[in-house]
Amino acid sequence: MTKNNTLSILALAISGALLGGCGDAETNIIEKDPIVDDHDHDGGGEHDHDDLTIESAGRLAILNADANALVIVDLDDNQELDTFPLASEGNTLTHSGGYRYVVVSNRATGEVTFIDGGLWREDHVDHLHDYEQVPATSDLTLTGSRPTHLVKHDGQLAVFYDGDSDAGLPASVQVVSDTHIAAESSAIPTLAYTVNMHGVAEPMDDYLIATVRRDDAESTSANTILPDSVGVFHLHDDEYEEEVVFAGECPDLHGAASSETYSVFGCSDGVLIVHQHDGEWESSKIDNTDSLSSVRVGSVYGHHHGDYFIGVASGHGGGEATLVTIDPETNSMRDVALELGDDAVPVSYAFSYSGEYFVVLDSSGRLTALHSHGEGDAQHWDTEVSLAVTSGSAADMPDGLSFTMAVSGNSDHVYISNPIDKTMVRVDLDSGVIDGEVSLDYLAETVIWLGIAETEHE
């Protein structure tokens, strides 16, 4: 059954006004000392590690479009923790591989910087140890030519630098974990190319599954700035070395995602699957469905613990989209039915924390959650939630802004910013209702979830 709800005033999940951090607005800094582990781990015996973990809804990093500043909000006590002005305009924001840091990438300046959200978990082998402190700016800065695609997988972040042919600068990839960022390490695992390209890289343990651009005379790509090949590279002494290249198998490559087992790349004629089998790297191809005769899969979404993927096919620059489910196990692709608001187009996609939902936010302010279920050997997606997050008109959206969302890393909740009403709402996907709403005194351009992501601890 589809849960279809409209905006209502409910108990606040994020109560009180979130105060902007510039001008005459007040900023409340909540001082919190880090949790200190005072157990003697070398002394043997039994230890109660329950007091070393933190139950937290996490934190939100909200980009204040009025001031080009990042506001960090604590979702547990509903307080604004701090505000960080950003040095440049035109930034791309995301979270780090472990959800501890906001990653600020600027293609024009070639810099990637980090802001510590102040909430994280460390694996001490025999137990998990959580820490909480005030947000802070990191002194680590990554640099390269035109950082563009930032991919998170397996607790790592891969930054793909496209390079610049006019300046003679080749593409490159840097891979960092939250541990690298915390240590402000100068030893960053790197893949260096000899030519520029608009590419992407998927980190997987000590491997990097990354695009390869061949000579233009050999390339099968119609637009040769887009690579047509995928390589597997293995990390040795902070440098990735080539193991195998699947040459010419993915023309006009754009978009990628990984699960625990597979990496999937979008091609003009289908998708390329790369995985390891009996210690050897293999590839396979899935052709486009008939519905993709005039468009191609250019974005791919995956979940670490599910070997199924969602591909998004649309024209260059966005617009109407066709969704397909990609199943590497059966080497198949199927269309996914998606109903949007009137005259609406998708503006954001994501898997939920559990991987049970694939959520789509559209330009009318409607959130659609598709729920997965298996039928025989096939994975199917049906609409479970269809929810309007605004009572306003999309025509009133401020110039240059749109609805944006962030999925929680430890529950099936979605946080959605609404610049029309200057509100932030929280949606519970399991119940299909808005269970929190708050008014903002600034325009929110981007929202990022930070915190302790729940994963299986063995």
TACORNOR-V468665 format. One record per residue. N is the residue number from 1. PSI is psi in degrees with one decimal (none if undefined). Layout:
n->N psi->PSI
n->N psi->PSI
//
This chain:
n->1 psi->137.0
n->2 psi->130.4
n->3 psi->113.0
n->4 psi->107.0
n->5 psi->154.5
n->6 psi->171.3
n->7 psi->132.5
n->8 psi->161.3
n->9 psi->117.4
n->10 psi->175.4
n->11 psi->136.4
n->12 psi->131.2
n->13 psi->-26.2
n->14 psi->75.8
n->15 psi->158.2
n->16 psi->163.0
n->17 psi->135.1
n->18 psi->118.5
n->19 psi->130.5
n->20 psi->151.9
n->21 psi->6.8
n->22 psi->169.4
n->23 psi->-134.7
n->24 psi->12.8
n->25 psi->147.5
n->26 psi->140.8
n->27 psi->124.5
n->28 psi->116.3
n->29 psi->122.9
n->30 psi->107.5
n->31 psi->126.0
n->32 psi->122.6
n->33 psi->143.8
n->34 psi->146.4
n->35 psi->131.6
n->36 psi->127.4
n->37 psi->105.1
n->38 psi->16.2
n->39 psi->147.3
n->40 psi->94.7
n->41 psi->-13.1
n->42 psi->-1.4
n->43 psi->-3.5
n->44 psi->-175.5
n->45 psi->178.6
n->46 psi->142.7
n->47 psi->141.8
n->48 psi->109.2
n->49 psi->5.8
n->50 psi->-32.1
n->51 psi->0.3
n->52 psi->1.3
n->53 psi->153.8
n->54 psi->129.2
n->55 psi->112.4
n->56 psi->141.6
n->57 psi->-14.6
n->58 psi->-162.3
n->59 psi->155.2
n->60 psi->137.4
n->61 psi->117.7
n->62 psi->125.9
n->63 psi->114.4
n->64 psi->105.0
n->65 psi->-26.5
n->66 psi->-31.8
n->67 psi->0.1
n->68 psi->51.5
n->69 psi->149.1
n->70 psi->123.7
n->71 psi->127.1
n->72 psi->123.8
n->73 psi->134.0
n->74 psi->122.1
n->75 psi->-7.7
n->76 psi->-46.0
n->77 psi->9.4
n->78 psi->35.3
n->79 psi->145.0
n->80 psi->124.1
n->81 psi->-42.9
n->82 psi->166.5
n->83 psi->136.6
n->84 psi->106.0
n->85 psi->140.0
n->86 psi->140.9
n->87 psi->-28.6
n->88 psi->157.7
n->89 psi->167.0
n->90 psi->34.0
n->91 psi->152.1
n->92 psi->129.3
n->93 psi->140.4
n->94 psi->-176.2
n->95 psi->160.6
n->96 psi->175.5
n->97 psi->-30.2
n->98 psi->10.1
n->99 psi->10.8
n->100 psi->-37.1
n->101 psi->146.8
n->102 psi->131.5
n->103 psi->123.1
n->104 psi->109.4
n->105 psi->135.3
n->106 psi->111.1
n->107 psi->-34.6
n->108 psi->-41.4
n->109 psi->-17.2
n->110 psi->18.4
n->111 psi->145.8
n->112 psi->117.7
n->113 psi->171.9
n->114 psi->143.2
n->115 psi->124.1
n->116 psi->117.1
n->117 psi->-18.3
n->118 psi->12.3
n->119 psi->118.8
n->120 psi->169.3
n->121 psi->140.5
n->122 psi->139.4
n->123 psi->110.2
n->124 psi->32.3
n->125 psi->-63.5
n->126 psi->-5.9
n->127 psi->164.8
n->128 psi->140.3
n->129 psi->118.2
n->130 psi->150.0
n->131 psi->148.3
n->132 psi->127.0
n->133 psi->176.6
n->134 psi->148.8
n->135 psi->154.6
n->136 psi->155.1
n->137 psi->134.2
n->138 psi->148.1
n->139 psi->-3.0
n->140 psi->130.4
n->141 psi->124.7
n->142 psi->144.4
n->143 psi->147.1
n->144 psi->178.5
n->145 psi->111.7
n->146 psi->64.4
n->147 psi->128.2
n->148 psi->-69.5
n->149 psi->122.8
n->150 psi->117.9
n->151 psi->130.9
n->152 psi->132.5
n->153 psi->141.8
n->154 psi->34.8
n->155 psi->10.5
n->156 psi->157.4
n->157 psi->124.0
n->158 psi->122.0
n->159 psi->117.1
n->160 psi->119.4
n->161 psi->120.2
n->162 psi->-27.2
n->163 psi->179.5
n->164 psi->110.1
n->165 psi->-36.2
n->166 psi->-34.9
n->167 psi->-1.4
n->168 psi->28.9
n->169 psi->121.0
n->170 psi->167.6
n->171 psi->162.4
n->172 psi->166.6
n->173 psi->136.3
n->174 psi->138.7
n->175 psi->124.9
n->176 psi->145.2
n->177 psi->172.7
n->178 psi->-27.9
n->179 psi->-41.8
n->180 psi->-45.3
n->181 psi->-44.3
n->182 psi->-38.0
n->183 psi->-4.6
n->184 psi->49.0
n->185 psi->142.9
n->186 psi->-10.8
n->187 psi->85.5
n->188 psi->123.8
n->189 psi->129.8
n->190 psi->141.9
n->191 psi->121.0
n->192 psi->127.3
n->193 psi->175.4
n->194 psi->0.4
n->195 psi->154.8
n->196 psi->158.9
n->197 psi->157.4
n->198 psi->91.6
n->199 psi->-169.8
n->200 psi->154.2
n->201 psi->140.1
n->202 psi->112.8
n->203 psi->137.6
n->204 psi->99.1
n->205 psi->-123.7
n->206 psi->11.3
n->207 psi->158.9
n->208 psi->118.7
n->209 psi->108.4
n->210 psi->156.3
n->211 psi->153.6
n->212 psi->127.3
n->213 psi->119.9
n->214 psi->175.2
n->215 psi->141.7
n->216 psi->-33.0
n->217 psi->-24.2
n->218 psi->-23.7
n->219 psi->142.8
n->220 psi->2.0
n->221 psi->138.6
n->222 psi->-36.7
n->223 psi->104.4
n->224 psi->-8.7
n->225 psi->-20.4
n->226 psi->126.4
n->227 psi->163.4
n->228 psi->9.0
n->229 psi->159.5
n->230 psi->134.9
n->231 psi->154.2
n->232 psi->125.5
n->233 psi->139.4
n->234 psi->139.5
n->235 psi->127.6
n->236 psi->115.3
n->237 psi->51.5
n->238 psi->10.5
n->239 psi->140.3
n->240 psi->128.8
n->241 psi->140.1
n->242 psi->133.5
n->243 psi->-44.5
n->244 psi->149.3
n->245 psi->129.9
n->246 psi->94.2
n->247 psi->131.5
n->248 psi->16.0
n->249 psi->-6.5
n->250 psi->79.3
n->251 psi->143.4
n->252 psi->46.2
n->253 psi->130.4
n->254 psi->129.0
n->255 psi->138.8
n->256 psi->157.6
n->257 psi->161.8
n->258 psi->151.6
n->259 psi->-166.6
n->260 psi->-23.8
n->261 psi->-38.5
n->262 psi->151.8
n->263 psi->134.7
n->264 psi->133.9
n->265 psi->135.6
n->266 psi->132.4
n->267 psi->164.2
n->268 psi->-24.0
n->269 psi->12.4
n->270 psi->-144.1
n->271 psi->148.7
n->272 psi->132.3
n->273 psi->128.9
n->274 psi->132.7
n->275 psi->168.3
n->276 psi->131.6
n->277 psi->119.2
n->278 psi->40.7
n->279 psi->-1.8
n->280 psi->140.8
n->281 psi->133.5
n->282 psi->160.7
n->283 psi->155.7
n->284 psi->162.2
n->285 psi->139.6
n->286 psi->123.3
n->287 psi->156.6
n->288 psi->150.5
n->289 psi->167.4
n->290 psi->-27.5
n->291 psi->-12.3
n->292 psi->30.4
n->293 psi->-30.4
n->294 psi->-3.9
n->295 psi->170.4
n->296 psi->160.2
n->297 psi->115.2
n->298 psi->-8.2
n->299 psi->140.6
n->300 psi->138.7
n->301 psi->137.3
n->302 psi->170.1
n->303 psi->137.7
n->304 psi->-37.9
n->305 psi->16.3
n->306 psi->127.1
n->307 psi->49.1
n->308 psi->151.7
n->309 psi->157.9
n->310 psi->127.2
n->311 psi->142.9
n->312 psi->123.7
n->313 psi->126.0
n->314 psi->170.9
n->315 psi->164.6
n->316 psi->128.7
n->317 psi->3.4
n->318 psi->-148.1
n->319 psi->-157.3
n->320 psi->143.8
n->321 psi->148.7
n->322 psi->130.1
n->323 psi->140.9
n->324 psi->146.2
n->325 psi->135.6
n->326 psi->122.7
n->327 psi->99.6
n->328 psi->-26.3
n->329 psi->-38.9
n->330 psi->1.4
n->331 psi->50.9
n->332 psi->158.9
n->333 psi->133.7
n->334 psi->148.2
n->335 psi->149.2
n->336 psi->127.3
n->337 psi->130.7
n->338 psi->120.7
n->339 psi->124.5
n->340 psi->174.7
n->341 psi->166.4
n->342 psi->129.4
n->343 psi->23.2
n->344 psi->153.1
n->345 psi->152.2
n->346 psi->143.2
n->347 psi->-15.5
n->348 psi->145.4
n->349 psi->152.5
n->350 psi->151.3
n->351 psi->147.1
n->352 psi->172.0
n->353 psi->-46.5
n->354 psi->-20.3
n->355 psi->-1.0
n->356 psi->-20.7
n->357 psi->143.8
n->358 psi->119.5
n->359 psi->141.0
n->360 psi->125.0
n->361 psi->129.4
n->362 psi->174.4
n->363 psi->-12.1
n->364 psi->-5.5
n->365 psi->26.7
n->366 psi->131.7
n->367 psi->125.4
n->368 psi->127.2
n->369 psi->117.6
n->370 psi->135.3
n->371 psi->137.2
n->372 psi->146.2
n->373 psi->149.9
n->374 psi->138.4
n->375 psi->104.5
n->376 psi->-126.2
n->377 psi->0.1
n->378 psi->149.6
n->379 psi->126.0
n->380 psi->152.8
n->381 psi->124.1
n->382 psi->151.6
n->383 psi->121.5
n->384 psi->-36.1
n->385 psi->134.2
n->386 psi->113.6
n->387 psi->123.9
n->388 psi->126.7
n->389 psi->5.5
n->390 psi->149.3
n->391 psi->-0.8
n->392 psi->178.3
n->393 psi->138.6
n->394 psi->-22.6
n->395 psi->-18.3
n->396 psi->7.0
n->397 psi->129.2
n->398 psi->144.8
n->399 psi->136.0
n->400 psi->-0.7
n->401 psi->168.1
n->402 psi->171.0
n->403 psi->140.7
n->404 psi->158.8
n->405 psi->160.2
n->406 psi->133.2
n->407 psi->142.8
n->408 psi->149.9
n->409 psi->2.8
n->410 psi->11.0
n->411 psi->162.7
n->412 psi->62.6
n->413 psi->151.2
n->414 psi->132.4
n->415 psi->127.0
n->416 psi->127.7
n->417 psi->139.3
n->418 psi->94.1
n->419 psi->-21.6
n->420 psi->-48.2
n->421 psi->-2.5
n->422 psi->53.9
n->423 psi->162.5
n->424 psi->128.9
n->425 psi->156.2
n->426 psi->130.7
n->427 psi->128.5
n->428 psi->110.6
n->429 psi->-31.6
n->430 psi->-38.6
n->431 psi->-17.5
n->432 psi->29.7
n->433 psi->159.5
n->434 psi->116.2
n->435 psi->13.8
n->436 psi->142.9
n->437 psi->143.2
n->438 psi->147.3
n->439 psi->141.0
n->440 psi->154.0
n->441 psi->22.7
n->442 psi->167.6
n->443 psi->124.8
n->444 psi->124.0
n->445 psi->-36.0
n->446 psi->147.7
n->447 psi->134.3
n->448 psi->132.9
n->449 psi->135.7
n->450 psi->154.0
n->451 psi->-157.0
n->452 psi->102.6
n->453 psi->129.9
n->454 psi->121.9
n->455 psi->162.2
n->456 psi->131.7
n->457 psi->119.2
n->458 psi->none
//
